[in-house]
Amino acid sequence: MIIVKVSVPSMEKEYDFQIDEDVVMFEIRNEIIDMICRRNQCEMKGDRSRIMMWDAETKKMIDFTLSAAENGLRSGSALVLA
């Protein structure tokens, strides 16, 4: 398990998440969206597949077919969700 910081510019908020580095990012993205919506009591409308994620340090788009480890994420990594 690793801890990552997720920035959501459209909401002007940041969140810390504990994620399993061996799980594919597609699943992690969906879990993150669900948790943010629950925390903010909002409903996710639209197509989740249009929501992208970048590594804030490397500026590389996250490949959702790969795990967090395969994307080079580690504890302390910062992600942008947009």
mmCIF file as gemmi writes it, N, C-alpha and C atoms, coordinates in Angstrom:
data_model
loop_
_atom_site.group_PDB
_atom_site.id
_atom_site.type_symbol
_atom_site.label_atom_id
_atom_site.label_alt_id
_atom_site.label_comp_id
_atom_site.label_asym_id
_atom_site.label_entity_id
_atom_site.label_seq_id
_atom_site.pdbx_PDB_ins_code
_atom_site.Cartn_x
_atom_site.Cartn_y
_atom_site.Cartn_z
_atom_site.occupancy
_atom_site.B_iso_or_equiv
_atom_site.pdbx_formal_charge
_atom_site.auth_seq_id
_atom_site.auth_asym_id
_atom_site.pdbx_PDB_model_num
ATOM 1 N N . MET Axp A 1 ? 0.84 -1.183 0 1 0 ? 1 A 1
ATOM 2 C CA . MET Axp A 1 ? 0 0 0 1 0 ? 1 A 1
ATOM 3 C C . MET Axp A 1 ? 0.881 1.24 0 1 0 ? 1 A 1
ATOM 4 N N . ILE Axp A 2 ? 0.431 2.232 -0.764 1 0 ? 2 A 1
ATOM 5 C CA . ILE Axp A 2 ? 1.145 3.505 -0.824 1 0 ? 2 A 1
ATOM 6 C C . ILE Axp A 2 ? 0.142 4.638 -0.607 1 0 ? 2 A 1
ATOM 7 N N . ILE Axp A 3 ? 0.668 5.793 -0.196 1 0 ? 3 A 1
ATOM 8 C CA . ILE Axp A 3 ? -0.16 6.976 0.009 1 0 ? 3 A 1
ATOM 9 C C . ILE Axp A 3 ? 0.168 7.963 -1.107 1 0 ? 3 A 1
ATOM 10 N N . VAL Axp A 4 ? -0.88 8.418 -1.812 1 0 ? 4 A 1
ATOM 11 C CA . VAL Axp A 4 ? -0.708 9.406 -2.875 1 0 ? 4 A 1
ATOM 12 C C . VAL Axp A 4 ? -1.601 10.601 -2.591 1 0 ? 4 A 1
ATOM 13 N N . LYS Axp A 5 ? -1.203 11.751 -3.093 1 0 ? 5 A 1
ATOM 14 C CA . LYS Axp A 5 ? -2.008 12.969 -2.987 1 0 ? 5 A 1
ATOM 15 C C . LYS Axp A 5 ? -2.687 13.16 -4.335 1 0 ? 5 A 1
ATOM 16 N N . VAL Axp A 6 ? -4.004 13.371 -4.292 1 0 ? 6 A 1
ATOM 17 C CA . VAL Axp A 6 ? -4.775 13.567 -5.517 1 0 ? 6 A 1
ATOM 18 C C . VAL Axp A 6 ? -5.351 14.976 -5.511 1 0 ? 6 A 1
ATOM 19 N N . SER Axp A 7 ? -4.979 15.749 -6.518 1 0 ? 7 A 1
ATOM 20 C CA . SER Axp A 7 ? -5.475 17.113 -6.675 1 0 ? 7 A 1
ATOM 21 C C . SER Axp A 7 ? -6.612 17.093 -7.69 1 0 ? 7 A 1
ATOM 22 N N . VAL Axp A 8 ? -7.7 17.794 -7.353 1 0 ? 8 A 1
ATOM 23 C CA . VAL Axp A 8 ? -8.847 17.904 -8.253 1 0 ? 8 A 1
ATOM 24 C C . VAL Axp A 8 ? -9.039 19.398 -8.54 1 0 ? 8 A 1
ATOM 25 N N . PRO Axp A 9 ? -8.403 19.908 -9.599 1 0 ? 9 A 1
ATOM 26 C CA . PRO Axp A 9 ? -8.459 21.346 -9.877 1 0 ? 9 A 1
ATOM 27 C C . PRO Axp A 9 ? -9.874 21.908 -10.029 1 0 ? 9 A 1
ATOM 28 N N . SER Axp A 10 ? -10.798 21.145 -10.604 1 0 ? 10 A 1
ATOM 29 C CA . SER Axp A 10 ? -12.157 21.647 -10.813 1 0 ? 10 A 1
ATOM 30 C C . SER Axp A 10 ? -12.884 21.9 -9.496 1 0 ? 10 A 1
ATOM 31 N N . MET Axp A 11 ? -12.445 21.223 -8.432 1 0 ? 11 A 1
ATOM 32 C CA . MET Axp A 11 ? -13.055 21.41 -7.118 1 0 ? 11 A 1
ATOM 33 C C . MET Axp A 11 ? -12.159 22.232 -6.19 1 0 ? 11 A 1
ATOM 34 N N . GLU Axp A 12 ? -10.961 22.544 -6.669 1 0 ? 12 A 1
ATOM 35 C CA . GLU Axp A 12 ? -9.958 23.257 -5.882 1 0 ? 12 A 1
ATOM 36 C C . GLU Axp A 12 ? -9.699 22.552 -4.555 1 0 ? 12 A 1
ATOM 37 N N . LYS Axp A 13 ? -9.537 21.2 -4.629 1 0 ? 13 A 1
ATOM 38 C CA . LYS Axp A 13 ? -9.305 20.401 -3.434 1 0 ? 13 A 1
ATOM 39 C C . LYS Axp A 13 ? -8.215 19.377 -3.679 1 0 ? 13 A 1
ATOM 40 N N . GLU Axp A 14 ? -7.619 18.928 -2.562 1 0 ? 14 A 1
ATOM 41 C CA . GLU Axp A 14 ? -6.617 17.862 -2.591 1 0 ? 14 A 1
ATOM 42 C C . GLU Axp A 14 ? -7.013 16.817 -1.561 1 0 ? 14 A 1
ATOM 43 N N . TYR Axp A 15 ? -6.693 15.571 -1.891 1 0 ? 15 A 1
ATOM 44 C CA . TYR Axp A 15 ? -7.035 14.453 -1.01 1 0 ? 15 A 1
ATOM 45 C C . TYR Axp A 15 ? -5.851 13.501 -0.926 1 0 ? 15 A 1
ATOM 46 N N . ASP Axp A 16 ? -5.692 12.869 0.21 1 0 ? 16 A 1
ATOM 47 C CA . ASP Axp A 16 ? -4.708 11.807 0.375 1 0 ? 16 A 1
ATOM 48 C C . ASP Axp A 16 ? -5.44 10.473 0.291 1 0 ? 16 A 1
ATOM 49 N N . PHE Axp A 17 ? -4.892 9.556 -0.487 1 0 ? 17 A 1
ATOM 50 C CA . PHE Axp A 17 ? -5.485 8.237 -0.64 1 0 ? 17 A 1
ATOM 51 C C . PHE Axp A 17 ? -4.435 7.168 -0.414 1 0 ? 17 A 1
ATOM 52 N N . GLN Axp A 18 ? -4.853 6.1 0.229 1 0 ? 18 A 1
ATOM 53 C CA . GLN Axp A 18 ? -4.018 4.914 0.365 1 0 ? 18 A 1
ATOM 54 C C . GLN Axp A 18 ? -4.48 3.945 -0.714 1 0 ? 18 A 1
ATOM 55 N N . ILE Axp A 19 ? -3.559 3.569 -1.604 1 0 ? 19 A 1
ATOM 56 C CA . ILE Axp A 19 ? -3.919 2.687 -2.706 1 0 ? 19 A 1
ATOM 57 C C . ILE Axp A 19 ? -2.982 1.486 -2.741 1 0 ? 19 A 1
ATOM 58 N N . ASP Axp A 20 ? -3.464 0.428 -3.329 1 0 ? 20 A 1
ATOM 59 C CA . ASP Axp A 20 ? -2.666 -0.792 -3.507 1 0 ? 20 A 1
ATOM 60 C C . ASP Axp A 20 ? -1.881 -0.635 -4.803 1 0 ? 20 A 1
ATOM 61 N N . GLU Axp A 21 ? -0.581 -0.677 -4.701 1 0 ? 21 A 1
ATOM 62 C CA . GLU Axp A 21 ? 0.255 -0.435 -5.883 1 0 ? 21 A 1
ATOM 63 C C . GLU Axp A 21 ? 0.17 -1.541 -6.929 1 0 ? 21 A 1
ATOM 64 N N . ASP Axp A 22 ? -0.467 -2.667 -6.6 1 0 ? 22 A 1
ATOM 65 C CA . ASP Axp A 22 ? -0.582 -3.772 -7.545 1 0 ? 22 A 1
ATOM 66 C C . ASP Axp A 22 ? -1.927 -3.82 -8.264 1 0 ? 22 A 1
ATOM 67 N N . VAL Axp A 23 ? -2.833 -2.891 -7.96 1 0 ? 23 A 1
ATOM 68 C CA . VAL Axp A 23 ? -4.152 -2.85 -8.587 1 0 ? 23 A 1
ATOM 69 C C . VAL Axp A 23 ? -4.081 -1.931 -9.81 1 0 ? 23 A 1
ATOM 70 N N . VAL Axp A 24 ? -4.798 -2.308 -10.889 1 0 ? 24 A 1
ATOM 71 C CA . VAL Axp A 24 ? -4.778 -1.477 -12.101 1 0 ? 24 A 1
ATOM 72 C C . VAL Axp A 24 ? -5.417 -0.129 -11.81 1 0 ? 24 A 1
ATOM 73 N N . MET Axp A 25 ? -4.901 0.884 -12.436 1 0 ? 25 A 1
ATOM 74 C CA . MET Axp A 25 ? -5.324 2.253 -12.178 1 0 ? 25 A 1
ATOM 75 C C . MET Axp A 25 ? -6.772 2.508 -12.587 1 0 ? 25 A 1
ATOM 76 N N . PHE Axp A 26 ? -7.326 1.733 -13.5 1 0 ? 26 A 1
ATOM 77 C CA . PHE Axp A 26 ? -8.737 1.856 -13.862 1 0 ? 26 A 1
ATOM 78 C C . PHE Axp A 26 ? -9.601 1.686 -12.614 1 0 ? 26 A 1
ATOM 79 N N . GLU Axp A 27 ? -9.32 0.655 -11.824 1 0 ? 27 A 1
ATOM 80 C CA . GLU Axp A 27 ? -10.074 0.394 -10.604 1 0 ? 27 A 1
ATOM 81 C C . GLU Axp A 27 ? -9.805 1.468 -9.553 1 0 ? 27 A 1
ATOM 82 N N . ILE Axp A 28 ? -8.551 1.881 -9.444 1 0 ? 28 A 1
ATOM 83 C CA . ILE Axp A 28 ? -8.189 2.907 -8.465 1 0 ? 28 A 1
ATOM 84 C C . ILE Axp A 28 ? -8.876 4.228 -8.792 1 0 ? 28 A 1
ATOM 85 N N . ARG Axp A 29 ? -8.894 4.595 -10.084 1 0 ? 29 A 1
ATOM 86 C CA . ARG Axp A 29 ? -9.569 5.836 -10.485 1 0 ? 29 A 1
ATOM 87 C C . ARG Axp A 29 ? -11.035 5.8 -10.064 1 0 ? 29 A 1
ATOM 88 N N . ASN Axp A 30 ? -11.712 4.693 -10.317 1 0 ? 30 A 1
ATOM 89 C CA . ASN Axp A 30 ? -13.126 4.588 -9.951 1 0 ? 30 A 1
ATOM 90 C C . ASN Axp A 30 ? -13.33 4.673 -8.445 1 0 ? 30 A 1
ATOM 91 N N . GLU Axp A 31 ? -12.459 4.042 -7.678 1 0 ? 31 A 1
ATOM 92 C CA . GLU Axp A 31 ? -12.55 4.118 -6.223 1 0 ? 31 A 1
ATOM 93 C C . GLU Axp A 31 ? -12.329 5.543 -5.728 1 0 ? 31 A 1
ATOM 94 N N . ILE Axp A 32 ? -11.355 6.229 -6.321 1 0 ? 32 A 1
ATOM 95 C CA . ILE Axp A 32 ? -11.062 7.612 -5.934 1 0 ? 32 A 1
ATOM 96 C C . ILE Axp A 32 ? -12.261 8.503 -6.246 1 0 ? 32 A 1
ATOM 97 N N . ILE Axp A 33 ? -12.852 8.349 -7.427 1 0 ? 33 A 1
ATOM 98 C CA . ILE Axp A 33 ? -14.023 9.144 -7.794 1 0 ? 33 A 1
ATOM 99 C C . ILE Axp A 33 ? -15.16 8.888 -6.81 1 0 ? 33 A 1
ATOM 100 N N . ASP Axp A 34 ? -15.406 7.619 -6.504 1 0 ? 34 A 1
ATOM 101 C CA . ASP Axp A 34 ? -16.484 7.276 -5.564 1 0 ? 34 A 1
ATOM 102 C C . ASP Axp A 34 ? -16.241 7.899 -4.193 1 0 ? 34 A 1
ATOM 103 N N . MET Axp A 35 ? -15.009 7.819 -3.69 1 0 ? 35 A 1
ATOM 104 C CA . MET Axp A 35 ? -14.703 8.362 -2.362 1 0 ? 35 A 1
ATOM 105 C C . MET Axp A 35 ? -14.839 9.879 -2.336 1 0 ? 35 A 1
ATOM 106 N N . ILE Axp A 36 ? -14.38 10.549 -3.388 1 0 ? 36 A 1
ATOM 107 C CA . ILE Axp A 36 ? -14.493 12.009 -3.448 1 0 ? 36 A 1
ATOM 108 C C . ILE Axp A 36 ? -15.964 12.413 -3.48 1 0 ? 36 A 1
ATOM 109 N N . CYS Axp A 37 ? -16.766 11.699 -4.261 1 0 ? 37 A 1
ATOM 110 C CA . CYS Axp A 37 ? -18.2 12.017 -4.333 1 0 ? 37 A 1
ATOM 111 C C . CYS Axp A 37 ? -18.883 11.788 -2.992 1 0 ? 37 A 1
ATOM 112 N N . ARG Axp A 38 ? -18.55 10.698 -2.317 1 0 ? 38 A 1
ATOM 113 C CA . ARG Axp A 38 ? -19.137 10.454 -1 1 0 ? 38 A 1
ATOM 114 C C . ARG Axp A 38 ? -18.727 11.536 -0.006 1 0 ? 38 A 1
ATOM 115 N N . ARG Axp A 39 ? -17.454 11.879 -0.026 1 0 ? 39 A 1
ATOM 116 C CA . ARG Axp A 39 ? -16.938 12.877 0.921 1 0 ? 39 A 1
ATOM 117 C C . ARG Axp A 39 ? -17.583 14.238 0.704 1 0 ? 39 A 1
ATOM 118 N N . ASN Axp A 40 ? -17.872 14.579 -0.552 1 0 ? 40 A 1
ATOM 119 C CA . ASN Axp A 40 ? -18.433 15.889 -0.876 1 0 ? 40 A 1
ATOM 120 C C . ASN Axp A 40 ? -19.941 15.846 -1.121 1 0 ? 40 A 1
ATOM 121 N N . GLN Axp A 41 ? -20.533 14.692 -0.886 1 0 ? 41 A 1
ATOM 122 C CA . GLN Axp A 41 ? -21.964 14.494 -1.078 1 0 ? 41 A 1
ATOM 123 C C . GLN Axp A 41 ? -22.416 15 -2.452 1 0 ? 41 A 1
ATOM 124 N N . CYS Axp A 42 ? -21.706 14.535 -3.463 1 0 ? 42 A 1
ATOM 125 C CA . CYS Axp A 42 ? -22.041 14.9 -4.83 1 0 ? 42 A 1
ATOM 126 C C . CYS Axp A 42 ? -22.256 13.634 -5.644 1 0 ? 42 A 1
ATOM 127 N N . GLU Axp A 43 ? -22.833 13.808 -6.811 1 0 ? 43 A 1
ATOM 128 C CA . GLU Axp A 43 ? -23.08 12.679 -7.683 1 0 ? 43 A 1
ATOM 129 C C . GLU Axp A 43 ? -22.226 12.835 -8.929 1 0 ? 43 A 1
ATOM 130 N N . MET Axp A 44 ? -21.575 11.755 -9.333 1 0 ? 44 A 1
ATOM 131 C CA . MET Axp A 44 ? -20.756 11.764 -10.543 1 0 ? 44 A 1
ATOM 132 C C . MET Axp A 44 ? -21.681 11.608 -11.738 1 0 ? 44 A 1
ATOM 133 N N . LYS Axp A 45 ? -21.729 12.627 -12.57 1 0 ? 45 A 1
ATOM 134 C CA . LYS Axp A 45 ? -22.535 12.566 -13.785 1 0 ? 45 A 1
ATOM 135 C C . LYS Axp A 45 ? -21.589 12.517 -14.978 1 0 ? 45 A 1
ATOM 136 N N . GLY Axp A 46 ? -21.998 11.826 -15.988 1 0 ? 46 A 1
ATOM 137 C CA . GLY Axp A 46 ? -21.175 11.749 -17.189 1 0 ? 46 A 1
ATOM 138 C C . GLY Axp A 46 ? -20.373 10.463 -17.244 1 0 ? 46 A 1
ATOM 139 N N . ASP Axp A 47 ? -19.54 10.387 -18.226 1 0 ? 47 A 1
ATOM 140 C CA . ASP Axp A 47 ? -18.755 9.191 -18.526 1 0 ? 47 A 1
ATOM 141 C C . ASP Axp A 47 ? -17.434 9.221 -17.763 1 0 ? 47 A 1
ATOM 142 N N . ARG Axp A 48 ? -17.253 8.275 -16.842 1 0 ? 48 A 1
ATOM 143 C CA . ARG Axp A 48 ? -16.017 8.211 -16.046 1 0 ? 48 A 1
ATOM 144 C C . ARG Axp A 48 ? -14.78 7.995 -16.903 1 0 ? 48 A 1
ATOM 145 N N . SER Axp A 49 ? -14.949 7.371 -18.046 1 0 ? 49 A 1
ATOM 146 C CA . SER Axp A 49 ? -13.779 7.097 -18.896 1 0 ? 49 A 1
ATOM 147 C C . SER Axp A 49 ? -13.177 8.382 -19.461 1 0 ? 49 A 1
ATOM 148 N N . ARG Axp A 50 ? -13.91 9.494 -19.369 1 0 ? 50 A 1
ATOM 149 C CA . ARG Axp A 50 ? -13.383 10.775 -19.859 1 0 ? 50 A 1
ATOM 150 C C . ARG Axp A 50 ? -12.517 11.468 -18.815 1 0 ? 50 A 1
ATOM 151 N N . ILE Axp A 51 ? -12.537 10.969 -17.585 1 0 ? 51 A 1
ATOM 152 C CA . ILE Axp A 51 ? -11.734 11.565 -16.512 1 0 ? 51 A 1
ATOM 153 C C . ILE Axp A 51 ? -10.319 11.003 -16.616 1 0 ? 51 A 1
ATOM 154 N N . MET Axp A 52 ? -9.373 11.896 -16.735 1 0 ? 52 A 1
ATOM 155 C CA . MET Axp A 52 ? -7.98 11.506 -16.901 1 0 ? 52 A 1
ATOM 156 C C . MET Axp A 52 ? -7.21 11.771 -15.607 1 0 ? 52 A 1
ATOM 157 N N . MET Axp A 53 ? -6.022 11.193 -15.535 1 0 ? 53 A 1
ATOM 158 C CA . MET Axp A 53 ? -5.178 11.36 -14.355 1 0 ? 53 A 1
ATOM 159 C C . MET Axp A 53 ? -3.731 11.495 -14.823 1 0 ? 53 A 1
ATOM 160 N N . TRP Axp A 54 ? -3.013 12.448 -14.229 1 0 ? 54 A 1
ATOM 161 C CA . TRP Axp A 54 ? -1.608 12.671 -14.548 1 0 ? 54 A 1
ATOM 162 C C . TRP Axp A 54 ? -0.758 12.568 -13.299 1 0 ? 54 A 1
ATOM 163 N N . ASP Axp A 55 ? 0.481 12.159 -13.498 1 0 ? 55 A 1
ATOM 164 C CA . ASP Axp A 55 ? 1.482 12.211 -12.435 1 0 ? 55 A 1
ATOM 165 C C . ASP Axp A 55 ? 1.981 13.649 -12.414 1 0 ? 55 A 1
ATOM 166 N N . ALA Axp A 56 ? 1.772 14.356 -11.324 1 0 ? 56 A 1
ATOM 167 C CA . ALA Axp A 56 ? 2.126 15.776 -11.238 1 0 ? 56 A 1
ATOM 168 C C . ALA Axp A 56 ? 3.626 16.003 -11.363 1 0 ? 56 A 1
ATOM 169 N N . GLU Axp A 57 ? 4.42 15.034 -10.929 1 0 ? 57 A 1
ATOM 170 C CA . GLU Axp A 57 ? 5.877 15.193 -10.97 1 0 ? 57 A 1
ATOM 171 C C . GLU Axp A 57 ? 6.431 15.005 -12.375 1 0 ? 57 A 1
ATOM 172 N N . THR Axp A 58 ? 6.023 13.927 -13.037 1 0 ? 58 A 1
ATOM 173 C CA . THR Axp A 58 ? 6.578 13.614 -14.362 1 0 ? 58 A 1
ATOM 174 C C . THR Axp A 58 ? 5.769 14.218 -15.498 1 0 ? 58 A 1
ATOM 175 N N . LYS Axp A 59 ? 4.553 14.69 -15.186 1 0 ? 59 A 1
ATOM 176 C CA . LYS Axp A 59 ? 3.631 15.255 -16.177 1 0 ? 59 A 1
ATOM 177 C C . LYS Axp A 59 ? 3.167 14.216 -17.195 1 0 ? 59 A 1
ATOM 178 N N . LYS Axp A 60 ? 3.279 12.939 -16.836 1 0 ? 60 A 1
ATOM 179 C CA . LYS Axp A 60 ? 2.851 11.863 -17.732 1 0 ? 60 A 1
ATOM 180 C C . LYS Axp A 60 ? 1.435 11.426 -17.376 1 0 ? 60 A 1
ATOM 181 N N . MET Axp A 61 ? 0.647 11.145 -18.427 1 0 ? 61 A 1
ATOM 182 C CA . MET Axp A 61 ? -0.699 10.646 -18.211 1 0 ? 61 A 1
ATOM 183 C C . MET Axp A 61 ? -0.622 9.23 -17.657 1 0 ? 61 A 1
ATOM 184 N N . ILE Axp A 62 ? -1.479 8.927 -16.705 1 0 ? 62 A 1
ATOM 185 C CA . ILE Axp A 62 ? -1.525 7.599 -16.109 1 0 ? 62 A 1
ATOM 186 C C . ILE Axp A 62 ? -2.157 6.63 -17.105 1 0 ? 62 A 1
ATOM 187 N N . ASP Axp A 63 ? -1.535 5.484 -17.262 1 0 ? 63 A 1
ATOM 188 C CA . ASP Axp A 63 ? -2.077 4.418 -18.101 1 0 ? 63 A 1
ATOM 189 C C . ASP Axp A 63 ? -2.982 3.58 -17.218 1 0 ? 63 A 1
ATOM 190 N N . PHE Axp A 64 ? -4.285 3.636 -17.473 1 0 ? 64 A 1
ATOM 191 C CA . PHE Axp A 64 ? -5.255 2.963 -16.619 1 0 ? 64 A 1
ATOM 192 C C . PHE Axp A 64 ? -5.23 1.448 -16.751 1 0 ? 64 A 1
ATOM 193 N N . THR Axp A 65 ? -4.536 0.928 -17.746 1 0 ? 65 A 1
ATOM 194 C CA . THR Axp A 65 ? -4.437 -0.531 -17.898 1 0 ? 65 A 1
ATOM 195 C C . THR Axp A 65 ? -3.29 -1.101 -17.073 1 0 ? 65 A 1
ATOM 196 N N . LEU Axp A 66 ? -2.453 -0.225 -16.505 1 0 ? 66 A 1
ATOM 197 C CA . LEU Axp A 66 ? -1.309 -0.65 -15.7 1 0 ? 66 A 1
ATOM 198 C C . LEU Axp A 66 ? -1.582 -0.402 -14.222 1 0 ? 66 A 1
ATOM 199 N N . SER Axp A 67 ? -0.827 -1.078 -13.383 1 0 ? 67 A 1
ATOM 200 C CA . SER Axp A 67 ? -0.95 -0.873 -11.938 1 0 ? 67 A 1
ATOM 201 C C . SER Axp A 67 ? -0.275 0.444 -11.541 1 0 ? 67 A 1
ATOM 202 N N . ALA Axp A 68 ? -0.505 0.841 -10.303 1 0 ? 68 A 1
ATOM 203 C CA . ALA Axp A 68 ? 0.149 2.044 -9.793 1 0 ? 68 A 1
ATOM 204 C C . ALA Axp A 68 ? 1.665 1.884 -9.848 1 0 ? 68 A 1
ATOM 205 N N . ALA Axp A 69 ? 2.167 0.71 -9.451 1 0 ? 69 A 1
ATOM 206 C CA . ALA Axp A 69 ? 3.615 0.46 -9.479 1 0 ? 69 A 1
ATOM 207 C C . ALA Axp A 69 ? 4.149 0.524 -10.906 1 0 ? 69 A 1
ATOM 208 N N . GLU Axp A 70 ? 3.416 -0.056 -11.838 1 0 ? 70 A 1
ATOM 209 C CA . GLU Axp A 70 ? 3.856 -0.04 -13.237 1 0 ? 70 A 1
ATOM 210 C C . GLU Axp A 70 ? 3.833 1.368 -13.83 1 0 ? 70 A 1
ATOM 211 N N . ASN Axp A 71 ? 3.006 2.246 -13.262 1 0 ? 71 A 1
ATOM 212 C CA . ASN Axp A 71 ? 2.981 3.649 -13.676 1 0 ? 71 A 1
ATOM 213 C C . ASN Axp A 71 ? 4.058 4.461 -12.973 1 0 ? 71 A 1
ATOM 214 N N . GLY Axp A 72 ? 4.832 3.821 -12.094 1 0 ? 72 A 1
ATOM 215 C CA . GLY Axp A 72 ? 5.92 4.505 -11.402 1 0 ? 72 A 1
ATOM 216 C C . GLY Axp A 72 ? 5.496 5.255 -10.159 1 0 ? 72 A 1
ATOM 217 N N . LEU Axp A 73 ? 4.284 4.999 -9.664 1 0 ? 73 A 1
ATOM 218 C CA . LEU Axp A 73 ? 3.811 5.69 -8.468 1 0 ? 73 A 1
ATOM 219 C C . LEU Axp A 73 ? 4.397 5.056 -7.221 1 0 ? 73 A 1
ATOM 220 N N . ARG Axp A 74 ? 4.627 5.889 -6.219 1 0 ? 74 A 1
ATOM 221 C CA . ARG Axp A 74 ? 5.173 5.431 -4.944 1 0 ? 74 A 1
ATOM 222 C C . ARG Axp A 74 ? 4.591 6.335 -3.858 1 0 ? 74 A 1
ATOM 223 N N . SER Axp A 75 ? 4.804 5.986 -2.61 1 0 ? 75 A 1
ATOM 224 C CA . SER Axp A 75 ? 4.311 6.835 -1.527 1 0 ? 75 A 1
ATOM 225 C C . SER Axp A 75 ? 4.851 8.246 -1.705 1 0 ? 75 A 1
ATOM 226 N N . GLY Axp A 76 ? 3.957 9.196 -1.597 1 0 ? 76 A 1
ATOM 227 C CA . GLY Axp A 76 ? 4.339 10.595 -1.765 1 0 ? 76 A 1
ATOM 228 C C . GLY Axp A 76 ? 4.078 11.128 -3.167 1 0 ? 76 A 1
ATOM 229 N N . SER Axp A 77 ? 3.719 10.252 -4.108 1 0 ? 77 A 1
ATOM 230 C CA . SER Axp A 77 ? 3.409 10.71 -5.464 1 0 ? 77 A 1
ATOM 231 C C . SER Axp A 77 ? 2.2 11.631 -5.431 1 0 ? 77 A 1
ATOM 232 N N . ALA Axp A 78 ? 2.183 12.576 -6.356 1 0 ? 78 A 1
ATOM 233 C CA . ALA Axp A 78 ? 1.064 13.513 -6.475 1 0 ? 78 A 1
ATOM 234 C C . ALA Axp A 78 ? 0.409 13.303 -7.828 1 0 ? 78 A 1
ATOM 235 N N . LEU Axp A 79 ? -0.914 13.172 -7.8 1 0 ? 79 A 1
ATOM 236 C CA . LEU Axp A 79 ? -1.682 12.958 -9.023 1 0 ? 79 A 1
ATOM 237 C C . LEU Axp A 79 ? -2.642 14.112 -9.24 1 0 ? 79 A 1
ATOM 238 N N . VAL Axp A 80 ? -2.983 14.344 -10.508 1 0 ? 80 A 1
ATOM 239 C CA . VAL Axp A 80 ? -3.988 15.338 -10.862 1 0 ? 80 A 1
ATOM 240 C C . VAL Axp A 80 ? -5.122 14.588 -11.536 1 0 ? 80 A 1
ATOM 241 N N . LEU Axp A 81 ? -6.341 14.809 -11.047 1 0 ? 81 A 1
ATOM 242 C CA . LEU Axp A 81 ? -7.542 14.174 -11.586 1 0 ? 81 A 1
ATOM 243 C C . LEU Axp A 81 ? -8.353 15.246 -12.285 1 0 ? 81 A 1
ATOM 244 N N . ALA Axp A 82 ? -8.558 15.101 -13.585 1 0 ? 82 A 1
ATOM 245 C CA . ALA Axp A 82 ? -9.308 16.126 -14.333 1 0 ? 82 A 1
ATOM 246 C C . ALA Axp A 82 ? -10.137 15.493 -15.429 1 0 ? 82 A 1
